[in-house]
Amino acid sequence: MILSKSDRRLRIRKRIRKIISGTKGVPRLSVYRSNKEIYVQLIDDKEGKTLVAASSRDKEVSKEKGNKTEISKSVGTLLAERAIKAGISKVKFDRAGYLYHGRVKALATGAREGGLEF
């Protein structure tokens, strides 16, 4: 049986979500990557609430010039800034089935440099 890219990603995503769950103290850092933009949230799965969010469409980031990988890194830094302001320093990284490569890796690097601990 040959899987499409989206089916493969969905299977990986489900496998990851069986293991990773966020709490208020240590939320889940969830990544969504579209063709043009990248979105990231810190989620408390116990209450089903988004604690902090950032994306490449935010005013602070959309002004920046650069390729998508560079913008992803600045989104990670922005998220870390907002998370630390909200009193969150530790997170569980949920790559949502995307390979840890390119934009997803750049986002994680930016978040680590911003002060988040994975």
C-alpha positions as CSV (number, residue, x, y, z in Angstrom):
1,M,0.0,0.0,0.0
2,I,1.4,3.4,-1.0
3,L,0.6,6.3,1.2
4,S,0.3,9.9,0.0
5,K,2.4,12.6,1.7
6,S,-0.6,13.8,3.7
7,D,-1.5,10.3,4.9
8,R,2.0,9.6,5.9
9,R,2.2,12.8,7.9
10,L,-1.2,12.0,9.6
11,R,0.1,8.6,10.7
12,I,3.2,10.1,12.1
13,R,1.2,12.9,13.8
14,K,-1.1,10.4,15.5
15,R,1.9,8.4,16.7
16,I,3.5,11.5,18.2
17,R,0.3,12.7,19.9
18,K,-0.1,9.3,21.7
19,I,3.1,10.1,23.5
20,I,3.1,13.9,23.9
21,S,0.6,15.8,26.0
22,G,0.9,19.3,27.4
23,T,0.0,20.7,30.8
24,K,-0.2,24.2,32.2
25,G,3.4,23.8,33.6
26,V,4.9,22.1,30.6
27,P,2.7,22.9,27.5
28,R,2.9,21.3,24.1
29,L,4.6,23.4,21.4
30,S,2.5,22.6,18.3
31,V,3.7,23.5,14.8
32,Y,1.6,24.0,11.7
33,R,3.4,24.7,8.4
34,S,1.5,25.8,5.3
35,N,3.2,26.5,2.0
36,K,3.7,30.2,2.8
37,E,3.3,30.7,6.5
38,I,4.2,28.9,9.8
39,Y,2.1,28.9,12.9
40,V,3.1,27.8,16.4
41,Q,1.1,27.5,19.7
42,L,1.7,26.5,23.3
43,I,-1.2,24.3,24.3
44,D,-2.5,23.0,27.6
45,D,-4.1,19.7,26.6
46,K,-5.6,19.1,30.1
47,E,-7.9,22.2,29.7
48,G,-7.8,22.3,25.9
49,K,-6.6,25.9,25.8
50,T,-3.9,27.8,23.8
51,L,-1.7,29.6,26.2
52,V,0.6,31.5,23.8
53,A,0.7,31.7,20.0
54,A,2.9,33.2,17.3
55,S,2.9,33.1,13.5
56,S,4.7,34.5,10.5
57,R,1.7,36.7,9.9
58,D,2.2,38.6,13.2
59,K,3.1,42.3,12.7
60,E,6.5,41.9,14.4
61,V,7.6,39.1,12.0
62,S,5.8,40.1,8.8
63,K,7.9,43.3,8.5
64,E,11.1,41.2,8.3
65,K,12.7,40.3,5.0
66,G,14.3,37.0,4.3
67,N,13.4,33.5,3.2
68,K,10.9,31.2,4.9
69,T,13.5,29.5,7.0
70,E,14.8,32.8,8.4
71,I,11.3,33.9,9.1
72,S,10.5,30.6,10.9
73,K,13.5,31.2,13.2
74,S,12.2,34.7,14.1
75,V,8.7,33.2,14.8
76,G,10.4,30.7,17.2
77,T,12.2,33.6,19.0
78,L,8.9,35.6,19.2
79,L,7.1,32.6,20.7
80,A,9.9,32.1,23.3
81,E,9.7,35.8,24.2
82,R,5.9,35.6,24.7
83,A,6.1,32.3,26.6
84,I,8.7,33.7,29.0
85,K,6.5,36.7,29.6
86,A,3.7,34.3,30.4
87,G,5.9,32.4,32.9
88,I,6.6,29.3,30.7
89,S,10.1,28.1,30.3
90,K,9.8,24.4,29.6
91,V,7.8,22.9,26.7
92,K,7.3,19.6,24.9
93,F,8.0,19.9,21.1
94,D,5.3,18.5,18.8
95,R,6.4,18.6,15.2
96,A,3.0,17.4,14.0
97,G,4.3,14.8,11.6
98,Y,6.6,17.2,9.8
99,L,10.2,16.2,9.4
100,Y,12.6,17.9,11.8
101,H,14.3,19.7,9.0
102,G,14.2,23.1,7.3
103,R,11.6,25.5,8.7
104,V,10.5,23.2,11.6
105,K,14.1,22.9,12.7
106,A,14.7,26.7,12.3
107,L,11.6,27.4,14.4
108,A,12.9,25.1,17.2
109,T,16.3,26.7,17.1
110,G,14.8,30.1,17.4
111,A,12.7,29.0,20.4
112,R,15.7,27.5,22.1
113,E,17.8,30.7,21.5
114,G,14.9,32.7,22.9
115,G,15.1,30.8,26.2
116,L,12.7,27.9,25.9
117,E,13.8,24.5,27.2
118,F,12.7,21.4,25.3
